[in-house]
Amino acid sequence: MLEVRHYAENDSIFLDGRYLIKGVAGAILWALLNDFAASGRTAFSNRELRLDPRIRLPDISDNLEARLILLGRRLVEHQAPIRIDKTGRGCFELRIERPLALLHTPHGV
């Protein structure tokens, strides 16, 4: 089982105790993984991410696509059993290769 820990203070993500990413890209991954855990959902669109209040994208020049590319690269570099694959214009799929344990640490803890 892959342990995914999210720290709300800076949206950092750790996979099995190893740092992966933080900031907006961390918030994106956490939102995607929570949607997957809640409903098994794997198909997403850039548009819906832009509108998702959990991610808190900056209003000006959010560079969502660049953040998704960075996140995808980091997952590959860490040989994580999680992948983000582009499936079309503005659409992508979350691939999960191992069961997940999602652990959240709130602000100030």
C-alpha positions in Angstrom: 0.0 0.0 0.0 1.3 3.5 -1.0 1.1 5.9 1.9 0.4 9.4 0.6 0.7 12.1 3.2 -0.5 15.7 2.6 0.5 18.6 4.8 -2.1 21.4 4.5 0.3 24.1 5.6 2.1 24.2 2.2 0.3 21.5 0.3 3.4 19.3 0.4 3.0 15.6 -0.6 5.1 12.7 0.6 5.0 9.2 -0.9 6.0 6.5 1.6 7.8 9.1 3.6 9.7 10.6 0.6 9.1 14.2 -0.4 7.4 14.5 -3.8 6.2 18.1 -4.4 4.5 21.0 -2.7 2.4 24.1 -3.5 -0.2 24.2 -6.2 1.0 21.0 -7.8 0.7 19.3 -4.4 -2.8 20.6 -4.0 -3.7 19.3 -7.5 -2.4 15.8 -6.7 -4.2 15.7 -3.3 -7.5 16.8 -4.9 -7.1 14.2 -7.7 -6.2 11.4 -5.2 -9.2 12.3 -3.0 -11.6 12.1 -5.9 -10.1 8.8 -6.9 -10.4 7.4 -3.3 -14.0 8.7 -2.9 -15.4 7.5 -6.2 -12.8 5.7 -8.3 -12.7 8.6 -10.7 -9.7 8.7 -13.0 -10.7 11.1 -15.9 -10.3 14.9 -15.3 -10.2 18.1 -17.3 -8.0 21.2 -16.9 -11.2 23.3 -16.8 -12.6 21.6 -13.8 -9.3 21.9 -12.0 -9.3 25.7 -12.7 -12.7 25.9 -11.0 -11.9 23.6 -8.0 -11.6 25.7 -4.8 -9.5 23.0 -3.1 -6.6 23.8 -5.4 -6.5 27.6 -4.8 -4.9 28.5 -8.1 -3.5 32.1 -8.3 -5.8 34.4 -10.2 -3.1 35.8 -12.5 -1.3 33.5 -14.9 -2.0 30.3 -13.2 0.1 28.1 -15.6 -2.0 25.0 -14.8 -0.7 23.1 -17.7 2.9 23.7 -16.7 2.1 22.6 -13.1 0.5 19.4 -14.4 3.6 18.7 -16.6 5.9 19.3 -13.6 3.8 17.0 -11.4 3.8 14.3 -14.1 7.5 14.5 -14.4 8.1 14.3 -10.6 5.9 11.2 -10.4 8.0 9.5 -13.1 11.3 10.6 -11.5 10.2 9.1 -8.2 9.0 6.0 -9.9 5.7 6.5 -8.2 2.9 4.1 -8.9 0.8 7.1 -9.8 0.8 8.6 -13.3 -0.9 11.5 -15.1 -1.5 10.8 -18.8 -2.8 13.3 -21.2 -5.8 11.9 -23.0 -6.8 14.8 -25.2 -6.9 18.6 -25.4 -7.4 19.8 -21.8 -8.1 16.2 -20.5 -6.0 13.7 -18.6 -6.2 10.5 -16.8 -5.0 9.5 -13.3 -3.4 6.0 -13.2 -3.0 4.4 -9.9 -1.0 1.1 -9.8 -1.2 0.3 -6.1 -3.7 0.7 -3.3 -3.5 4.1 -1.5 -3.6 5.2 2.1 -4.3 9.0 2.1 -3.2 10.7 5.3 -3.9 14.4 5.9 -2.1 16.7 8.3 -4.0 19.9 8.9 -2.6 23.4 9.4 -0.6 23.9 12.6 0.0 20.2 13.4 
